[in-house]
Amino acid sequence: MAETTASTVYVIYIAAAPDRVWAALTSSQFTMQYFFGRSVESDWNKGSSWVLRMPDGRVDVNGEVRDSDPPWKLVVTWNVDWIEPKLPECVVTYEIERVGENLVRLTMTEAHPTPIPAHLLEGGRKGWPMILSGLKSLLETGRSLDIPVPQLPKEPSR
Amino acid sequence: MSMDAVFRALADPVRRQLLDSLRARNGQTLTELYENRDMTRQAITKHLGILEEANLVATLRRGREKLHYLNPVPIHEIADRWIGKYERSRLLALRELKRNLEGKIGG
C-alpha cells in the first residue's frame, strides 16, 4: 500500500475491552445501533470484501479489507459509488490500544490517496464524531444515542 | 477523558487559534504551526501538549515528524450533553440565519 498521509484522525477513549470494540466495529448487531442504522457484511479477513448497507438494503459503502489483526487493527478501503460524481477511494484505519484495565483508545484515520475537495470532507467531519460518540455510548451504557436519521448528502456543488 | 481538561484547554485564546489553524489545514507539523506566530517554539509545544492531553489534538508520526490533527470528538461529546436531538436542526437554522444576516461566521 502506498504511503498516504492521513487527512483526518479521530481519537476516542472507551471504557470497554478491546474485543468488545472490535465486535462493535465489525458486527451489524452493533453497527445498526450507532452507524445510522447501517449493517456490515464481511468475514473481515485480509483480502476479503466488505459492505456497509443502508437500512433499506442498498449498498452505501463497499471496499476491501487491507489489513486485519483482531482485536487491534482493521484497515479497509472505502468506496461510495452511489454519489455522482463518484468520490475517490479512501482508506480507513481503526486502531485499538489498551490504555488501562478496562479502557481502550480507538484511533480512526482516514487517508485519501488523491486529494479530496474540502466541501466533500465536510460531510465526514460532521458524521464521524457522531458515529464514534454513539459507539462509545453504546459500549459504555448499552444504549445508543438519540441520533436522528440524517438527510442524504446533497449533490456536491461544483 | 475529563471534560475539565477539555474546558481548560479551550479557555486559552492561543490554543483556540491552534485548533483554528488545524481546522483550516489538518496534519501540520510543529514547525508549520510555529510559523507566523509570535511565540517561542517551547510555548507552542506546551500548548499542543495541553491540547493533546485533553484529546483535542491527535498526533501521528511520519518518519521523524509529528503531524497534528484536530480531534473534534470531545467537543461533540460536550455538545451532545446539552443539545437535544430536536434542538440540533433548529440551532443549525439559527446559525444559518445569523450567517446570512452578518455575511460571515460569528467568531
Interface residues (C-beta under 8 A of the other chain):
Chain A: T5 A6 S7 T8 V9 Y10 V11 I12 Y13 T107 T109 R125 P129 M130 L132 S133 L145 D146 I147 P148
Chain B: M1 N26 G27 N55 A58 L60 R62 L67 Y69 N71 P72 V73 I75 H76 E77 D80 G84 K85 Y86 R88 S89
